[in-house]
């Protein structure tokens, strides 16, 4: 990691980026970048973000499945109450 940061700063110096800022403050810049970046914490954060995203998607899928099951249950009850085959009732509802 340190070598990659050092190379990036050297490239910025070679290309005279930031009007020589990196040339004057190379050690400070490298120290700040290395001190600020924590790979282990970054991976943990990404993992937690992925878990939360999965939870949200799972809840949405669960609600959608629940609605479908509710409609099917209601259709079954209506079919029994009206003494119509479920398929016939469903066909009548789809025509509307």
N, C-alpha and C positions, 0 to 999 in steps of 0.2 A: 504494500500500500504506500509506504513512504517513498519508494522509488518512483511509483507512478505520479505521485504528487510532485516530487522533485523534477521529473521530466516535464510535467505540464507547466510548471513555473519556468523552467529553462526555455521551453517553447515560447511562452508568453514574452520572456525577455528577448529572445531571438527575433520575434516578430514585433518588438517594441510596442506591446499592448499596454494600455493604461499609462501611456507616457512615462515609462520608466519606473512606475510604482513598484513593480515586482523586483527590479534591480536594487532599489534602495531598501526594500523591506522583505527580501526573499526568506530569510530565516523566520521572521514573524508570520508571514503568510503560510509557510509550511507548517509551523507549529499550530497555528489556528485551525487549519484544515484537519490536521491529524487529531487535534484535541476535540474538535467538534463532531467528527464522524465516529460513530460507534457501530461497527458492523453487526455485532451481536444484538444490540438494541434495535437496529434497523430491521433485522430479520424477524425479531420478536414482534415489532410493530406491524410489519407486513403480514405476519401470521395472524395476528389479532384482527387486522383489517379484513383478511380473507374469511376468518371465522364469522365476523359480524355480517359480512356480505352474504355468506352462506345461510346464516340464520334468517336474514331478511327474505332471501329467495325461498327458503324452506317454508317460512310462514305464509308467503304469498301463494305458493303451490298448495299448501295445506288448506288455506281458505278456499281456493278454487275447487279443490277436490271435495271439500265439505259442501259447497254450493251444489255441485253436480249430484252428490249423494242425496242432498235434501230434495232436489227436484225429482230424482228417481223415486225417493220414498213417497213424496207427495203424489206423483203419478201412479204409483202402486196403490195408494190409499183411495185415490179418485176412481181408479179402475175397479177396485173392489166395491166401492160405494155405488157406482153407476152400473155395475155388473157388465162392464165392457172389457174385452181383452186389452191389456196394456198397449199393445201395438196399434189397435184400432183407435184408442183414445189419443195416443201419441200422434197418429196420422191426422186426426181431426184437429189437434192443437197446432200442428205444423202447417196446415192449410190456411190458418187464420193469419 
